[in-house]
Amino acid sequence: MDFLKRLGFYLIGFSVGIVFLVLFLKKKSEETGASFCYFPNCRTLKDIRSKPIAYSDEMQALLANQTLDTVDIKAFLNNGDVDFGRSDTKSAPCKTYFIEGEIATKQAVLKVKNCPSKAIIETVEQ
């Protein structure tokens, strides 16, 4: 068999395999809700979202006054950017993260303590 025939068979098989993998992995991620978080920002936010969330007294007052909503907090934890320069990632047992994002079209910074068993929302700076 000459080289061009072998190359043609290889490319046909390779393209069918790629199409199969794309369809299979897309279907699997839709069913299980799996996501591919490899960057530090994504991994940190996913870790915080996976834990029960508690609120400090200051945050509970903001939630009670309805100046802030839990939907805003969840949007912050989904779309925010972690400022690793300000964050304290070396402390134990709870690491402190500053997450930048938007609340009602205003820039804000959320301070979160990420403990092994829960995440504590400390303050919000607008």
Buried (B, 14 or more C-beta within 10 A) or exposed (E): EEEEEEEEEEEEEEEEEEEEEEEEEEEEEEEEEEEEEEEEBEEBBEBBEEBEBBBBEEBEEBBEEEEBEEEBBEBBBEEBEBEEEEBEEEEEEBBBBBBBBEBEEEEBBBBBBBBEEEBBBBEBEE
